[in-house]
Amino acid sequence: MERPLDPYSARLPRFSWDGQRWSTQRRWRSSMVFLMRIDRWDSRLDGPLTEDTLRRKYEAQGYRVAQRAYPPGTIVAAQIYDRDKVDIVLSGLLKITLDGESAILAAGDSVYVPRGAMRRVEVVGSTPVVSLEAVLP
């Protein structure tokens, strides 16, 4: 009788020994893999959502914060940044794409953009987007 696969072991990468080192069968297109990290504002824990509370939160972590406004239909071409940054949405809907992975952010959402990631921004819907851009000096 054949033993069923453990569902957890089926997800593990397969390792192989080539005589000098271990390697996995997975092949990545680059040596760096970015995962999108999104934080959502929780008014029960963080208090009311205002520009001042968001600004103070990121300035306390050492970021320089600037406000940005995007009219409806705006598309910011893909760019690579040389510093870590955080994009925070105050109002409207903003679609952000980091290295091919996309998410739509609403008011109170923030996304961490690591140094070296390719970032593209697009305003979704017919309302303008007001956001904060927090950059580490």
N, CA, C and O atoms as a GROMACS GRO file, in nm:
protein
  548
    1MET      N    1   0.084  -0.118   0.000
    1MET     CA    2   0.000   0.000   0.000
    1MET      C    3   0.089   0.124   0.000
    1MET      O    4   0.184   0.133   0.077
    2GLU      N    5   0.056   0.220  -0.088
    2GLU     CA    6   0.136   0.342  -0.100
    2GLU      C    7   0.099   0.441   0.010
    2GLU      O    8  -0.019   0.463   0.038
    3ARG      N    9   0.198   0.499   0.070
    3ARG     CA   10   0.176   0.594   0.177
    3ARG      C   11   0.143   0.732   0.119
    3ARG      O   12   0.213   0.777   0.028
    4PRO      N   13   0.038   0.803   0.169
    4PRO     CA   14   0.005   0.934   0.114
    4PRO      C   15   0.112   1.037   0.149
    4PRO      O   16   0.180   1.026   0.251
    5LEU      N   17   0.125   1.136   0.063
    5LEU     CA   18   0.223   1.243   0.086
    5LEU      C   19   0.178   1.333   0.200
    5LEU      O   20   0.060   1.364   0.215
    6ASP      N   21   0.273   1.373   0.279
    6ASP     CA   22   0.247   1.474   0.380
    6ASP      C   23   0.230   1.607   0.308
    6ASP      O   24   0.318   1.644   0.231
    7PRO      N   25   0.119   1.680   0.329
    7PRO     CA   26   0.098   1.804   0.254
    7PRO      C   27   0.206   1.909   0.278
    7PRO      O   28   0.230   1.994   0.192
    8TYR      N   29   0.273   1.904   0.393
    8TYR     CA   30   0.377   2.002   0.421
    8TYR      C   31   0.507   1.969   0.349
    8TYR      O   32   0.575   2.059   0.301
    9SER      N   33   0.542   1.842   0.341
    9SER     CA   34   0.667   1.804   0.276
    9SER      C   35   0.659   1.822   0.125
    9SER      O   36   0.762   1.838   0.060
   10ALA      N   37   0.538   1.818   0.069
   10ALA     CA   38   0.523   1.836  -0.076
   10ALA      C   39   0.559   1.977  -0.118
   10ALA      O   40   0.593   2.000  -0.234
   11ARG      N   41   0.552   2.074  -0.026
   11ARG     CA   42   0.581   2.213  -0.060
   11ARG      C   43   0.728   2.250  -0.041
   11ARG      O   44   0.772   2.357  -0.083
   12LEU      N   45   0.804   2.163   0.022
   12LEU     CA   46   0.945   2.194   0.048
   12LEU      C   47   1.026   2.183  -0.080
   12LEU      O   48   0.995   2.100  -0.166
   13PRO      N   49   1.130   2.265  -0.095
   13PRO     CA   50   1.214   2.253  -0.214
   13PRO      C   51   1.293   2.122  -0.212
   13PRO      O   52   1.326   2.070  -0.105
   14ARG      N   53   1.321   2.070  -0.326
   14ARG     CA   54   1.399   1.947  -0.340
   14ARG      C   55   1.547   1.985  -0.346
   14ARG      O   56   1.585   2.073  -0.423
   15PHE      N   57   1.630   1.918  -0.267
   15PHE     CA   58   1.772   1.946  -0.265
   15PHE      C   59   1.848   1.836  -0.338
   15PHE      O   60   1.808   1.720  -0.337
   16SER      N   61   1.957   1.875  -0.402
   16SER     CA   62   2.042   1.776  -0.469
   16SER      C   63   2.188   1.809  -0.442
   16SER      O   64   2.224   1.925  -0.424
   17TRP      N   65   2.272   1.705  -0.439
   17TRP     CA   66   2.415   1.720  -0.413
   17TRP      C   67   2.488   1.703  -0.545
   17TRP      O   68   2.474   1.599  -0.610
   18ASP      N   69   2.567   1.802  -0.587
   18ASP     CA   70   2.639   1.792  -0.713
   18ASP      C   71   2.785   1.749  -0.693
   18ASP      O   72   2.865   1.757  -0.786
   19GLY      N   73   2.819   1.704  -0.573
   19GLY     CA   74   2.955   1.661  -0.544
   19GLY      C   75   3.034   1.764  -0.467
   19GLY      O   76   3.132   1.730  -0.400
   20GLN      N   77   2.993   1.892  -0.475
   20GLN     CA   78   3.062   1.998  -0.403
   20GLN      C   79   2.970   2.079  -0.312
   20GLN      O   80   3.014   2.128  -0.208
   21ARG      N   81   2.843   2.093  -0.350
   21ARG     CA   82   2.750   2.173  -0.270
   21ARG      C   83   2.607   2.127  -0.293
   21ARG      O   84   2.575   2.059  -0.390
   22TRP      N   85   2.522   2.167  -0.199
   22TRP     CA   86   2.380   2.139  -0.211
   22TRP      C   87   2.315   2.248  -0.294
   22TRP      O   88   2.355   2.364  -0.286
   23SER      N   89   2.216   2.213  -0.373
   23SER     CA   90   2.141   2.313  -0.448
   23SER      C   91   1.995   2.269  -0.457
   23SER      O   92   1.964   2.151  -0.439
   24THR      N   93   1.907   2.364  -0.484
   24THR     CA   94   1.766   2.332  -0.500
   24THR      C   95   1.733   2.321  -0.647
   24THR      O   96   1.808   2.370  -0.732
   25GLN      N   97   1.623   2.257  -0.676
   25GLN     CA   98   1.580   2.244  -0.815
   25GLN      C   99   1.514   2.371  -0.864
   25GLN      O  100   1.495   2.390  -0.984
   26ARG      N  101   1.477   2.459  -0.772
   26ARG     CA  102   1.414   2.584  -0.812
   26ARG      C  103   1.516   2.675  -0.877
   26ARG      O  104   1.630   2.684  -0.831
   27ARG      N  105   1.477   2.742  -0.981
   27ARG     CA  106   1.564   2.837  -1.049
   27ARG      C  107   1.497   2.974  -1.044
   27ARG      O  108   1.383   2.989  -1.086
   28TRP      N  109   1.568   3.072  -0.993
   28TRP     CA  110   1.516   3.208  -0.985
   28TRP      C  111   1.580   3.290  -1.096
   28TRP      O  112   1.693   3.264  -1.138
   29ARG      N  113   1.505   3.389  -1.144
   29ARG     CA  114   1.558   3.471  -1.253
   29ARG      C  115   1.665   3.568  -1.204
   29ARG      O  116   1.741   3.621  -1.285
   30SER      N  117   1.670   3.592  -1.074
   30SER     CA  118   1.775   3.677  -1.019
   30SER      C  119   1.808   3.628  -0.879
   30SER      O  120   1.739   3.544  -0.824
   31SER      N  121   1.915   3.682  -0.824
   31SER     CA  122   1.954   3.640  -0.691
   31SER      C  123   1.874   3.711  -0.583
   31SER      O  124   1.876   3.668  -0.467
   32MET      N  125   1.804   3.820  -0.618
   32MET     CA  126   1.725   3.893  -0.520
   32MET      C  127   1.577   3.868  -0.544
   32MET      O  128   1.530   3.876  -0.658
   33VAL      N  129   1.504   3.836  -0.438
   33VAL     CA  130   1.361   3.815  -0.447
   33VAL      C  131   1.294   3.910  -0.349
   33VAL      O  132   1.324   3.908  -0.230
   34PHE      N  133   1.204   3.994  -0.399
   34PHE     CA  134   1.133   4.089  -0.314
   34PHE      C  135   0.993   4.039  -0.288
   34PHE      O  136   0.928   3.987  -0.378
   35LEU      N  137   0.946   4.054  -0.167
   35LEU     CA  138   0.809   4.024  -0.132
   35LEU      C  139   0.744   4.154  -0.089
   35LEU      O  140   0.800   4.229  -0.010
   36MET      N  141   0.624   4.180  -0.142
   36MET     CA  142   0.556   4.305  -0.110
   36MET      C  143   0.506   4.301   0.034
   36MET      O  144   0.438   4.208   0.076
   37ARG      N  145   0.542   4.405   0.110
   37ARG     CA  146   0.500   4.416   0.250
   37ARG      C  147   0.404   4.533   0.264
   37ARG      O  148   0.444   4.648   0.249
   38ILE      N  149   0.277   4.503   0.292
   38ILE     CA  150   0.173   4.605   0.303
   38ILE      C  151   0.127   4.611   0.447
   38ILE      O  152   0.098   4.508   0.509
   39ASP      N  153   0.119   4.733   0.501
   39ASP     CA  154   0.065   4.755   0.635
   39ASP      C  155  -0.068   4.829   0.620
   39ASP      O  156  -0.079   4.922   0.541
   40ARG      N  157  -0.167   4.786   0.697
   40ARG     CA  158  -0.299   4.849   0.693
   40ARG      C  159  -0.322   4.922   0.826
   40ARG      O  160  -0.291   4.869   0.932
   41TRP      N  161  -0.375   5.043   0.818
   41TRP     CA  162  -0.400   5.124   0.935
   41TRP      C  163  -0.516   5.064   1.014
   41TRP      O  164  -0.621   5.035   0.956
   42ASP      N  165  -0.498   5.045   1.142
   42ASP     CA  166  -0.603   4.995   1.230
   42ASP      C  167  -0.637   5.105   1.329
   42ASP      O  168  -0.560   5.131   1.422
   43SER      N  169  -0.752   5.169   1.310
   43SER     CA  170  -0.787   5.284   1.394
   43SER      C  171  -0.809   5.244   1.540
   43SER      O  172  -0.798   5.329   1.629
   44ARG      N  173  -0.839   5.117   1.568
   44ARG     CA  174  -0.854   5.073   1.707
   44ARG      C  175  -0.720   5.076   1.779
   44ARG      O  176  -0.714   5.105   1.899
   45LEU      N  177  -0.611   5.045   1.707
   45LEU     CA  178  -0.478   5.043   1.768
   45LEU      C  179  -0.401   5.172   1.745
   45LEU      O  180  -0.332   5.220   1.835
   46ASP      N  181  -0.414   5.230   1.625
   46ASP     CA  182  -0.332   5.345   1.585
   46ASP      C  183  -0.401   5.479   1.604
   46ASP      O  184  -0.336   5.583   1.592
   47GLY      N  185  -0.531   5.480   1.634
   47GLY     CA  186  -0.604   5.604   1.648
   47GLY      C  187  -0.664   5.648   1.516
   47GLY      O  188  -0.660   5.573   1.418
   48PRO      N  189  -0.718   5.769   1.511
   48PRO     CA  190  -0.783   5.816   1.388
   48PRO      C  191  -0.680   5.836   1.276
   48PRO      O  192  -0.566   5.876   1.299
   49LEU      N  193  -0.724   5.807   1.154
   49LEU     CA  194  -0.638   5.820   1.037
   49LEU      C  195  -0.636   5.965   0.990
   49LEU      O  196  -0.735   6.015   0.936
   50THR      N  197  -0.523   6.032   1.010
   50THR     CA  198  -0.504   6.168   0.960
   50THR      C  199  -0.363   6.178   0.902
   50THR      O  200  -0.277   6.094   0.927
   51GLU      N  201  -0.342   6.283   0.825
   51GLU     CA  202  -0.209   6.303   0.769
   51GLU      C  203  -0.106   6.324   0.881
   51GLU      O  204   0.006   6.273   0.872
   52ASP      N  205  -0.144   6.397   0.984
   52ASP     CA  206  -0.050   6.423   1.095
   52ASP      C  207  -0.009   6.294   1.168
   52ASP      O  208   0.109   6.276   1.200
   53THR      N  209  -0.106   6.205   1.195
   53THR     CA  210  -0.071   6.083   1.266
   53THR      C  211   0.019   5.993   1.181
   53THR      O  212   0.113   5.932   1.233
   54LEU      N  213  -0.010   5.985   1.052
   54LEU     CA  214   0.076   5.905   0.963
   54LEU      C  215   0.216   5.967   0.952
   54LEU      O  216   0.316   5.896   0.959
   55ARG      N  217   0.220   6.098   0.936
   55ARG     CA  218   0.349   6.166   0.924
   55ARG      C  219   0.433   6.144   1.050
   55ARG      O  220   0.552   6.112   1.040
   56ARG      N  221   0.373   6.161   1.168
   56ARG     CA  222   0.446   6.143   1.293
   56ARG      C  223   0.496   5.999   1.309
   56ARG      O  224   0.606   5.977   1.359
   57LYS      N  225   0.414   5.902   1.267
   57LYS     CA  226   0.452   5.761   1.280
   57LYS      C  227   0.581   5.732   1.204
   57LYS      O  228   0.670   5.666   1.256
   58TYR      N  229   0.592   5.782   1.080
   58TYR     CA  230   0.710   5.751   0.999
   58TYR      C  231   0.828   5.843   1.031
   58TYR      O  232   0.943   5.800   1.018
   59GLU      N  233   0.804   5.967   1.071
   59GLU     CA  234   0.914   6.054   1.113
   59GLU      C  235   0.980   6.000   1.240
   59GLU      O  236   1.100   6.014   1.257
   60ALA      N  237   0.901   5.938   1.328
   60ALA     CA  238   0.956   5.878   1.450
   60ALA      C  239   1.049   5.762   1.418
   60ALA      O  240   1.137   5.728   1.498
   61GLN      N  241   1.032   5.699   1.300
   61GLN     CA  242   1.118   5.589   1.258
   61GLN      C  243   1.239   5.637   1.178
   61GLN      O  244   1.318   5.556   1.131
   62GLY      N  245   1.253   5.769   1.163
   62GLY     CA  246   1.370   5.824   1.095
   62GLY      C  247   1.349   5.858   0.948
   62GLY      O  248   1.444   5.895   0.880
   63TYR      N  249   1.228   5.847   0.898
   63TYR     CA  250   1.200   5.878   0.757
   63TYR      C  251   1.177   6.028   0.738
   63TYR      O  252   1.129   6.097   0.827
   64ARG      N  253   1.214   6.077   0.618
   64ARG     CA  254   1.174   6.211   0.574
   64ARG      C  255   1.046   6.194   0.495
   64ARG      O  256   1.041   6.113   0.402
   65VAL      N  257   0.942   6.268   0.529
   65VAL     CA  258   0.810   6.248   0.471
   65VAL      C  259   0.770   6.368   0.386
   65VAL      O  260   0.785   6.483   0.427
   66ALA      N  261   0.718   6.339   0.265
   66ALA     CA  262   0.669   6.444   0.174
   66ALA      C  263   0.533   6.402   0.120
   66ALA      O  264   0.507   6.284   0.099
   67GLN      N  265   0.448   6.500   0.097
   67GLN     CA  266   0.315   6.471   0.042
   67GLN      C  267   0.320   6.470  -0.110
   67GLN      O  268   0.392   6.550  -0.170
   68ARG      N  269   0.244   6.380  -0.172
   68ARG     CA  270   0.233   6.370  -0.317
   68ARG      C  271   0.085   6.367  -0.354
   68ARG      O  272   0.004   6.310  -0.281
   69ALA      N  273   0.051   6.428  -0.466
   69ALA     CA  274  -0.086   6.426  -0.517
   69ALA      C  275  -0.082   6.381  -0.663
   69ALA      O  276  -0.003   6.432  -0.742
   70TYR      N  277  -0.169   6.286  -0.697
   70TYR     CA  278  -0.176   6.234  -0.832
   70TYR      C  279  -0.319   6.249  -0.885
   70TYR      O  280  -0.412   6.202  -0.820
   71PRO      N  281  -0.338   6.315  -1.000
   71PRO     CA  282  -0.473   6.325  -1.057
   71PRO      C  283  -0.519   6.191  -1.115
   71PRO      O  284  -0.436   6.103  -1.139
   72PRO      N  285  -0.649   6.175  -1.138
   72PRO     CA  286  -0.699   6.049  -1.196
   72PRO      C  287  -0.630   6.017  -1.328
   72PRO      O  288  -0.602   6.107  -1.408
   73GLY      N  289  -0.602   5.890  -1.351
   73GLY     CA  290  -0.540   5.846  -1.475
   73GLY      C  291  -0.389   5.854  -1.476
   73GLY      O  292  -0.326   5.816  -1.575
   74THR      N  293  -0.328   5.900  -1.369
   74THR     CA  294  -0.182   5.914  -1.364
   74THR      C  295  -0.116   5.776  -1.361
   74THR      O  296  -0.157   5.687  -1.287
   75ILE      N  297  -0.012   5.762  -1.443
   75ILE     CA  298   0.072   5.643  -1.441
   75ILE      C  299   0.216   5.690  -1.428
   75ILE      O  300   0.266   5.764  -1.513
   76VAL      N  301   0.283   5.646  -1.324
   76VAL     CA  302   0.424   5.679  -1.304
   76VAL      C  303   0.504   5.559  -1.355
   76VAL      O  304   0.488   5.447  -1.307
   77ALA      N  305   0.589   5.584  -1.452
   77ALA     CA  306   0.667   5.477  -1.515
   77ALA      C  307   0.753   5.405  -1.411
   77ALA      O  308   0.787   5.460  -1.307
   78ALA      N  309   0.787   5.281  -1.442
   78ALA     CA  310   0.867   5.200  -1.352
   78ALA      C  311   1.003   5.265  -1.327
   78ALA      O  312   1.070   5.309  -1.420
   79GLN      N  313   1.041   5.269  -1.200
   79GLN     CA  314   1.169   5.329  -1.160
   79GLN      C  315   1.233   5.239  -1.055
   79GLN      O  316   1.165   5.165  -0.983
   80ILE      N  317   1.364   5.246  -1.047
   80ILE     CA  318   1.439   5.175  -0.944
   80ILE      C  319   1.498   5.280  -0.851
   80ILE      O  320   1.563   5.374  -0.896
   81TYR      N  321   1.476   5.264  -0.722
   81TYR     CA  322   1.523   5.362  -0.623
   81TYR      C  323   1.648   5.311  -0.553
   81TYR      O  324   1.665   5.190  -0.533
   82ASP      N  325   1.735   5.405  -0.517
   82ASP     CA  326   1.860   5.368  -0.450
   82ASP      C  327   1.848   5.377  -0.298
   82ASP      O  328   1.948   5.361  -0.227
   83ARG      N  329   1.727   5.403  -0.247
   83ARG     CA  330   1.704   5.410  -0.103
   83ARG      C  331   1.576   5.335  -0.068
   83ARG      O  332   1.488   5.318  -0.152
   84ASP      N  333   1.568   5.290   0.058
   84ASP     CA  334   1.445   5.230   0.107
   84ASP      C  335   1.342   5.340   0.123
   84ASP      O  336   1.375   5.452   0.162
   85LYS      N  337   1.216   5.308   0.094
   85LYS     CA  338   1.110   5.407   0.108
   85LYS      C  339   0.979   5.339   0.140
   85LYS      O  340   0.966   5.217   0.128
   86VAL      N  341   0.882   5.418   0.179
   86VAL     CA  342   0.747   5.370   0.208
   86VAL      C  343   0.650   5.462   0.137
   86VAL      O  344   0.661   5.585   0.147
   87ASP      N  345   0.552   5.405   0.065
   87ASP     CA  346   0.444   5.481   0.004
   87ASP      C  347   0.320   5.460   0.090
   87ASP      O  348   0.282   5.347   0.120
   88ILE      N  349   0.256   5.571   0.132
   88ILE     CA  350   0.142   5.567   0.221
   88ILE      C  351   0.026   5.640   0.154
   88ILE      O  352   0.043   5.754   0.110
   89VAL      N  353  -0.090   5.578   0.145
   89VAL     CA  354  -0.206   5.639   0.079
   89VAL      C  355  -0.293   5.708   0.184
   89VAL      O  356  -0.330   5.647   0.285
   90LEU      N  357  -0.325   5.837   0.159
   90LEU     CA  358  -0.415   5.912   0.247
   90LEU      C  359  -0.558   5.907   0.195
   90LEU      O  360  -0.653   5.896   0.274
   91SER      N  361  -0.575   5.916   0.062
   91SER     CA  362  -0.708   5.909   0.002
   91SER      C  363  -0.697   5.861  -0.142
   91SER      O  364  -0.594   5.880  -0.207
   92GLY      N  365  -0.804   5.797  -0.191
   92GLY     CA  366  -0.806   5.744  -0.326
   92GLY      C  367  -0.756   5.600  -0.331
   92GLY      O  368  -0.728   5.538  -0.228
   93LEU      N  369  -0.744   5.548  -0.454
   93LEU     CA  370  -0.696   5.412  -0.476
   93LEU      C  371  -0.571   5.416  -0.562
   93LEU      O  372  -0.570   5.478  -0.668
   94LEU      N  373  -0.465   5.351  -0.517
   94LEU     CA  374  -0.337   5.352  -0.585
   94LEU      C  375  -0.292   5.209  -0.611
   94LEU      O  376  -0.281   5.128  -0.519
   95LYS      N  377  -0.265   5.178  -0.737
   95LYS     CA  378  -0.212   5.045  -0.772
   95LYS      C  379  -0.062   5.057  -0.779
   95LYS      O  380  -0.009   5.140  -0.853
   96ILE      N  381   0.006   4.976  -0.702
   96ILE     CA  382   0.152   4.979  -0.701
   96ILE      C  383   0.202   4.842  -0.744
   96ILE      O  384   0.149   4.738  -0.703
   97THR      N  385   0.304   4.843  -0.829
   97THR     CA  386   0.365   4.719  -0.878
   97THR      C  387   0.512   4.721  -0.840
   97THR      O  388   0.587   4.811  -0.877
   98LEU      N  389   0.554   4.618  -0.764
   98LEU     CA  390   0.693   4.601  -0.725
   98LEU      C  391   0.746   4.474  -0.788
   98LEU      O  392   0.700   4.364  -0.754
   99ASP      N  393   0.839   4.486  -0.877
   99ASP     CA  394   0.902   4.371  -0.943
   99ASP      C  395   0.798   4.270  -0.995
   99ASP      O  396   0.814   4.150  -0.978
  100GLY      N  397   0.692   4.322  -1.057
  100GLY     CA  398   0.592   4.236  -1.119
  100GLY      C  399   0.477   4.197  -1.028
  100GLY      O  400   0.378   4.143  -1.078
  101GLU      N  401   0.485   4.221  -0.898
  101GLU     CA  402   0.376   4.189  -0.806
  101GLU      C  403   0.296   4.316  -0.780
  101GLU      O  404   0.354   4.419  -0.745
  102SER      N  405   0.163   4.310  -0.798
  102SER     CA  406   0.078   4.428  -0.786
  102SER      C  407  -0.019   4.418  -0.670
  102SER      O  408  -0.059   4.309  -0.629
  103ALA      N  409  -0.056   4.535  -0.616
  103ALA     CA  410  -0.158   4.545  -0.512
  103ALA      C  411  -0.224   4.681  -0.524
  103ALA      O  412  -0.162   4.778  -0.567
  104ILE      N  413  -0.350   4.688  -0.485
  104ILE     CA  414  -0.422   4.815  -0.483
  104ILE      C  415  -0.431   4.861  -0.338
  104ILE      O  416  -0.479   4.788  -0.252
  105LEU      N  417  -0.384   4.983  -0.314
  105LEU     CA  418  -0.382   5.039  -0.180
  105LEU      C  419  -0.493   5.142  -0.166
  105LEU      O  420  -0.520   5.219  -0.258
  106ALA      N  421  -0.557   5.144  -0.050
  106ALA     CA  422  -0.661   5.240  -0.018
  106ALA      C  423  -0.613   5.328   0.098
  106ALA      O  424  -0.499   5.314   0.143
  107ALA      N  425  -0.698   5.417   0.145
  107ALA     CA  426  -0.661   5.509   0.252
  107ALA      C  427  -0.613   5.432   0.375
  107ALA      O  428  -0.680   5.340   0.422
  108GLY      N  429  -0.497   5.471   0.426
  108GLY     CA  430  -0.440   5.408   0.544
  108GLY      C  431  -0.345   5.294   0.514
  108GLY      O  432  -0.280   5.242   0.604
  109ASP      N  433  -0.335   5.253   0.388
  109ASP     CA  434  -0.244   5.145   0.350
  109ASP      C  435  -0.106   5.200   0.319
  109ASP      O  436  -0.093   5.310   0.265
  110SER      N  437  -0.005   5.124   0.353
  110SER     CA  438   0.132   5.164   0.320
  110SER      C  439   0.207   5.042   0.269
  110SER      O  440   0.180   4.928   0.309
  111VAL      N  441   0.302   5.067   0.179
  111VAL     CA  442   0.381   4.958   0.123
  111VAL      C  443   0.528   4.995   0.134
  111VAL      O  444   0.567   5.108   0.104
  112TYR      N  445   0.608   4.899   0.178
  112TYR     CA  446   0.753   4.916   0.190
  112TYR      C  447   0.816   4.888   0.055
  112TYR      O  448   0.793   4.782  -0.004
  113VAL      N  449   0.896   4.981   0.006
  113VAL     CA  450   0.966   4.966  -0.122
  113VAL      C  451   1.116   4.955  -0.092
  113VAL      O  452   1.180   5.055  -0.061
  114PRO      N  453   1.171   4.834  -0.100
  114PRO     CA  454   1.313   4.817  -0.068
  114PRO      C  455   1.403   4.875  -0.176
  114PRO      O  456   1.365   4.884  -0.293
  115ARG      N  457   1.521   4.914  -0.136
  115ARG     CA  458   1.622   4.965  -0.229
  115ARG      C  459   1.646   4.862  -0.339
  115ARG      O  460   1.662   4.744  -0.311
  116GLY      N  461   1.648   4.906  -0.463
  116GLY     CA  462   1.674   4.817  -0.576
  116GLY      C  463   1.551   4.756  -0.638
  116GLY      O  464   1.561   4.690  -0.742
  117ALA      N  465   1.433   4.776  -0.578
  117ALA     CA  466   1.310   4.721  -0.634
  117ALA      C  467   1.260   4.812  -0.747
  117ALA      O  468   1.275   4.934  -0.741
  118MET      N  469   1.200   4.751  -0.850
  118MET     CA  470   1.140   4.828  -0.958
  118MET      C  471   0.996   4.859  -0.920
  118MET      O  472   0.916   4.768  -0.898
  119ARG      N  473   0.962   4.989  -0.913
  119ARG     CA  474   0.832   5.034  -0.866
  119ARG      C  475   0.759   5.110  -0.975
  119ARG      O  476   0.815   5.196  -1.042
  120ARG      N  477   0.631   5.075  -0.993
  120ARG     CA  478   0.543   5.144  -1.088
  120ARG      C  479   0.415   5.179  -1.014
  120ARG      O  480   0.364   5.098  -0.936
  121VAL      N  481   0.362   5.300  -1.038
  121VAL     CA  482   0.244   5.348  -0.967
  121VAL      C  483   0.138   5.389  -1.069
  121VAL      O  484   0.168   5.448  -1.173
  122GLU      N  485   0.011   5.357  -1.037
  122GLU     CA  486  -0.101   5.392  -1.125
  122GLU      C  487  -0.222   5.429  -1.038
  122GLU      O  488  -0.257   5.357  -0.944
  123VAL      N  489  -0.286   5.542  -1.071
  123VAL     CA  490  -0.407   5.583  -1.000
  123VAL      C  491  -0.524   5.503  -1.056
  123VAL      O  492  -0.545   5.498  -1.178
  124VAL      N  493  -0.601   5.441  -0.967
  124VAL     CA  494  -0.715   5.359  -1.006
  124VAL      C  495  -0.842   5.438  -0.975
  124VAL      O  496  -0.856   5.495  -0.867
  125GLY      N  497  -0.934   5.441  -1.070
  125GLY     CA  498  -1.061   5.509  -1.047
  125GLY      C  499  -1.058   5.654  -1.091
  125GLY      O  500  -0.962   5.701  -1.153
  126SER      N  501  -1.166   5.724  -1.057
  126SER     CA  502  -1.183   5.862  -1.105
  126SER      C  503  -1.155   5.967  -0.998
  126SER      O  504  -1.179   6.085  -1.021
  127THR      N  505  -1.104   5.925  -0.882
  127THR     CA  506  -1.070   6.022  -0.778
  127THR      C  507  -0.919   6.039  -0.769
  127THR      O  508  -0.844   5.944  -0.792
  128PRO      N  509  -0.875   6.160  -0.736
  128PRO     CA  510  -0.730   6.180  -0.721
  128PRO      C  511  -0.678   6.106  -0.598
  128PRO      O  512  -0.752   6.072  -0.506
  129VAL      N  513  -0.547   6.081  -0.599
  129VAL     CA  514  -0.481   6.014  -0.486
  129VAL      C  515  -0.391   6.114  -0.416
  129VAL      O  516  -0.312   6.184  -0.479
  130VAL      N  517  -0.404   6.118  -0.284
  130VAL     CA  518  -0.313   6.196  -0.202
  130VAL      C  519  -0.236   6.095  -0.120
  130VAL      O  520  -0.295   6.009  -0.054
  131SER      N  521  -0.104   6.104  -0.123
  131SER     CA  522  -0.022   6.006  -0.053
  131SER      C  523   0.097   6.074   0.014
  131SER      O  524   0.127   6.190  -0.010
  132LEU      N  525   0.162   5.998   0.098
  132LEU     CA  526   0.287   6.040   0.160
  132LEU      C  527   0.397   5.950   0.111
  132LEU      O  528   0.377   5.829   0.093
  133GLU      N  529   0.514   6.008   0.089
  133GLU     CA  530   0.631   5.931   0.049
  133GLU      C  531   0.734   5.948   0.159
  133GLU      O  532   0.782   6.059   0.184
  134ALA      N  533   0.769   5.838   0.224
  134ALA     CA  534   0.866   5.841   0.334
  134ALA      C  535   0.995   5.777   0.286
  134ALA      O  536   0.995   5.662   0.241
  135VAL      N  537   1.106   5.851   0.294
  135VAL     CA  538   1.234   5.805   0.245
  135VAL      C  539   1.336   5.810   0.358
  135VAL      O  540   1.343   5.907   0.433
  136LEU      N  541   1.416   5.705   0.367
  136LEU     CA  542   1.526   5.708   0.466
  136LEU      C  543   1.638   5.796   0.413
  136LEU      O  544   1.678   5.783   0.298
  137PRO      N  545   1.690   5.885   0.498
  137PRO     CA  546   1.800   5.973   0.449
  137PRO      C  547   1.929   5.896   0.428
  137PRO      O  548   2.030   5.955   0.388
   0.00000   0.00000   0.00000
